[in-house]
Amino acid sequence: MFGKRRARFATGPTGLMPQAGLGRGFWVLCGGACANRAGTMVVPFMTLYLVSARGFSIVAAGEMLAGFGIGALVAPLIGGALADHVGRRVTLLGGTLAAGAVMVALAYARPAALIVVLILLLGMTLEAPRPVTQALVADLVVEEDRARAYAVLFWVSNLGFAVAMTSAGFLAQSGFTALFLIDAGTGVLFGVLVWMFVPEHRSHQRAVRDSRPGDSGYRMVLRDRTMVAFIAAVMVFYFVYLQSDATLPLAVNRSGLGSHVYGLCMALNGVVICLAQPILAPHLIRRDPGRVWAAGAALVGVGFALTAVASTPGDYLLSVAVWTVGEILPATVTGAIVARLAPERLRGRYSGLYSLAVASGWLTSSVGGTRLLSVGPLALWGTCAAFSAASACGVLRLAPRLRPVTPDRTGPAGCGAPTRG
């Protein structure tokens, strides 16, 4: 099994730097994810692109971006099922190639109907590989090192995102075409790297082959009441968090500030993660994951609430810094929670259901967020604070069932899944 050469991580400021390798496959995955995120320029600027470059109203842009949310809702379920059935590599490569083609077409599209269709397809093709990446980490890394591995993946992805946002805001001021082309190229690079250097996991293939008919579909995932309840809280949380893409650029614009200010805000998001997560992660992964998740969700709500009174670049940067620190907490523990709940044969589908919850935020944040913003900043950011609190309370109630299981409670055949009623 890949990942038998387990990593040992130092504590302190360099807590995410490995003392031993997690395996070549994992580090190739991290490198590809970093490159992909370094080209993530289109979606954060989509509403601004539709309003400023294509002349749509704020509400119309929100409704069009809802198409991305619809596509993103369907895609993880498809991607998770394909990852379990046809393999991780082919699913990831197919999704990244398709996303690249859609981005190039969207860069030059003019008719509104065509833009709507392309945005829908973009949501499908961008989100389909997400559960594949999550499942690959669980395939490549042994259970005791997964929390650290997911933390490392989150860190390197945000390192790439900081690079992207540092340049994207300034590129957007001179035109959006370059954003689409760069994003397409880095996505394809990610898929090719995984295809060439990350082999398919043999134990996963054996688990799928040995599973009984009807024992590996989404119905099995939905019977897991802990997973379903956790997913409900995640959906509420991502309504709030994805306002960073859906309405924050519009809020910055309504304050009379240029697009480069939003770019700097998103660059700060990546920089804070890159600086703070190596310090926080070694401490977070030793604590109750449910409580860590809930504390982070609450802090994200506080950060977005501050946006209600923001009017200067400094105000926006402060609010972003607060919710970014909050973001680190759930991101550090979520991957390990989902992998721990999932039997091996269903890793793709469990990751697919989690990715669906994340993607639901694209639909709810774009439609609900833009409508609330049209009412007023207090309506939107006050709702975000309330939703974050509700999500945090929900996960606090689940916390005892999200803790690491002891060896005598593991599932059959080394699945590593707890026995739940």
HELIX and SHEET records of a PDB file:
HELIX    1   1 ARG A   24  ALA A   38  1                                  15    
HELIX    2   2 VAL A   43  PHE A   45  5                                   3    
HELIX    3   3 MET A   46  LEU A   48  1                                   3    
HELIX    4   4 TYR A   49  ALA A   53  3                                   5    
HELIX    5   5 ILE A   58  HIS A   85  1                                  28    
HELIX    6   6 ARG A   88  TYR A  108  1                                  21    
HELIX    7   7 ALA A  112  GLU A  127  1                                  16    
HELIX    8   8 ARG A  130  LEU A  140  1                                  11    
HELIX    9   9 GLU A  143  SER A  174  1                                  32    
HELIX   10  10 THR A  177  PHE A  197  1                                  21    
HELIX   11  11 ARG A  202  ASP A  210  1                                   9    
HELIX   12  12 TYR A  218  LEU A  222  1                                   5    
HELIX   13  13 ARG A  225  TYR A  241  1                                  17    
HELIX   14  14 GLN A  243  ALA A  246  1                                   4    
HELIX   15  15 LEU A  248  ARG A  254  1                                   7    
HELIX   16  16 SER A  259  LEU A  284  1                                  26    
HELIX   17  17 PRO A  289  LEU A  306  1                                  18    
HELIX   18  18 THR A  307  VAL A  309  5                                   3    
HELIX   19  19 PRO A  313  LEU A  341  1                                  29    
HELIX   20  20 GLU A  344  LEU A  346  5                                   3    
HELIX   21  21 ARG A  347  VAL A  375  1                                  29    
HELIX   22  22 PRO A  377  LEU A  398  1                                  22    
HELIX   23  23 ALA A  399  ARG A  401  5                                   3    
HELIX   24  24 PRO A  407  ARG A  409  5                                   3    
HELIX   25  25 PRO A  412  GLY A  414  5                                   3    
END                                                                             
